[in-house]
Amino acid sequence: MDGQAALIFVGVVVGVVVLGLLLRGTEAQRLRRAWFRNTPLPRAQAEESLARHLMANKERFPGRTEAWYLKKILSDLKRDRR
């Protein structure tokens, strides 16, 4: 019985962790949300601006991940605000 209870407990813990990761989203999704929180533009303009920034960075730094480009864009935004 004790082994079975421990196995159930481990299963529940793993399930909670997996569910938490799924609800959190990917790194790129979190970074996109951060862009929209940190830019003062209306949503439609913010989306256009982000698309332009992504295109420019993809041309300048080819072969990187989507998350890398988004981190770069956010760091540039924060740098320019200083």
LINFEN-V592957 format. One record per helix or strand. SS is the DSSP state (2 for helix, 1 for strand). FROM is the first residue (numbers start at 0). LEN is the number of residues. Records with the same first field share a line. If there is no record, write none. Layout:
SS: FROM-LEN, FROM-LEN
//
This chain:
2: 1-23, 26-12, 42-18, 65-16
//
